Amino acid sequence: MSKHRPTIDMPPAEKKRLSYLKDCRPSYGNNVKAARKAVPAHKAIENRNARRTTKHALAVLPNVEDNAADLIESSLTHDVYRVGGWTKGADTPLGEWVKNQNMSRIGRVDGKVSRRIKQAAWQERWQAYLQRKGR
């Protein structure tokens, strides 16, 4: 028995709309394929930090009072040190990602056009300066 939903015939526009809603692109600043190694590395670092903290707390345990010892034991058994650790940020939906890409592309084209306009104006001023000097 298949775990996938049965395919439903949809118009291509509806498929694209659903794809823009459901599909995601990474938005945490890395290469698309970097998450394959970065996510497990971050988890491993977090686990090492938790083990190091636990080891330190157990080493200090014989030297503290009973109330403090009970508190340390309780926090170790409930993994208090792991609370609020590293979590991978949410990815950007494909529709929003495409919109941002298009906006940045427009900005680059507008920037190129404005640079050429400024360059042409500068060249005109330079030519006028040279004519005044008689060169």
C-alpha positions in Angstrom: 0.0 0.0 0.0 1.4 3.4 -1.0 1.9 6.1 1.6 1.4 8.8 -1.0 -1.9 10.5 -1.8 -3.5 9.5 -5.0 -2.7 11.9 -7.8 -5.5 14.2 -8.7 -5.7 15.8 -12.1 -5.3 19.5 -11.7 -4.8 22.3 -14.1 -1.1 23.4 -14.4 -1.9 26.8 -12.9 -3.4 25.2 -9.8 -0.3 22.9 -9.5 2.0 25.9 -9.7 0.0 27.8 -7.1 0.2 24.9 -4.7 3.9 24.4 -5.4 4.5 28.1 -4.5 2.7 27.6 -1.2 4.2 24.3 -0.2 7.7 24.2 -1.6 10.4 26.1 0.3 13.9 27.4 -0.2 16.5 27.8 2.5 16.7 31.3 3.9 19.3 31.0 6.6 22.2 32.2 4.5 23.9 29.0 3.4 24.2 27.2 0.1 21.2 24.9 -0.6 23.3 21.8 -0.1 25.2 23.1 2.9 22.3 22.2 5.2 23.1 18.6 4.6 26.2 19.0 6.7 25.5 22.1 8.7 22.3 20.9 10.5 23.9 17.7 11.8 27.0 19.7 12.8 24.9 22.2 14.8 23.1 19.4 16.5 26.3 17.6 17.4 27.8 20.8 18.8 24.7 21.3 20.9 24.9 17.7 22.2 28.6 18.1 23.1 27.8 21.3 25.0 25.0 19.5 26.9 27.3 16.6 27.8 30.1 18.9 28.9 27.7 20.9 31.1 26.4 17.6 32.6 29.9 16.3 33.2 30.9 19.5 35.0 27.8 19.5 37.1 28.4 15.9 38.2 32.0 16.7 39.0 30.9 19.5 41.3 28.1 17.5 42.9 30.1 16.0 45.9 31.3 19.5 46.9 27.9 21.2 47.3 25.2 21.2 49.9 22.3 18.8 49.8 19.8 21.4 48.6 22.1 22.5 45.7 22.8 18.8 45.0 19.1 18.0 44.7 18.6 21.0 42.4 21.5 19.9 40.1 20.2 16.3 40.0 16.8 17.5 39.1 18.0 19.8 36.4 20.2 17.0 34.9 17.3 14.5 34.9 15.0 17.0 33.2 17.6 18.2 30.6 17.2 21.8 31.7 20.5 22.6 30.0 19.1 21.7 26.6 16.1 24.0 26.8 16.3 26.8 24.2 19.2 25.2 22.3 19.9 25.5 18.6 17.0 25.1 16.2 17.0 25.4 12.4 15.2 28.4 11.2 12.2 28.1 9.0 12.7 28.1 5.2 11.1 30.6 2.9 8.0 29.6 0.9 8.8 29.3 -2.8 6.3 32.0 -3.8 7.9 34.6 -1.5 11.4 33.5 -2.5 10.6 34.0 -6.2 9.0 37.4 -5.4 12.2 38.5 -3.6 14.4 37.2 -6.5 12.4 39.2 -9.0 12.6 42.4 -6.8 16.3 42.1 -6.5 16.6 41.5 -10.3 14.5 44.7 -10.9 16.8 46.6 -8.5 19.9 45.4 -10.4 18.4 46.4 -13.8 17.3 49.8 -12.4 20.8 50.2 -10.9 22.4 49.5 -14.2 20.2 51.9 -16.0 20.8 54.7 -13.5 24.5 54.1 -13.6 24.5 54.5 -17.4 22.4 57.7 -17.1 24.9 59.1 -14.6 27.8 58.0 -16.7 26.3 59.7 -19.8 25.7 62.9 -17.9 29.2 62.9 -16.6 30.6 62.4 -20.1 28.5 65.3 -21.4 29.9 67.6 -18.6 33.4 66.4 -19.3 33.0 67.1 -23.1 31.7 70.6 -22.2 34.6 71.2 -19.9 37.1 70.2 -22.6 35.4 72.4 -25.2 35.6 75.4 -22.8 39.3 74.7 -22.3 39.8 74.6 -26.1 41.1 71.1 -26.3 
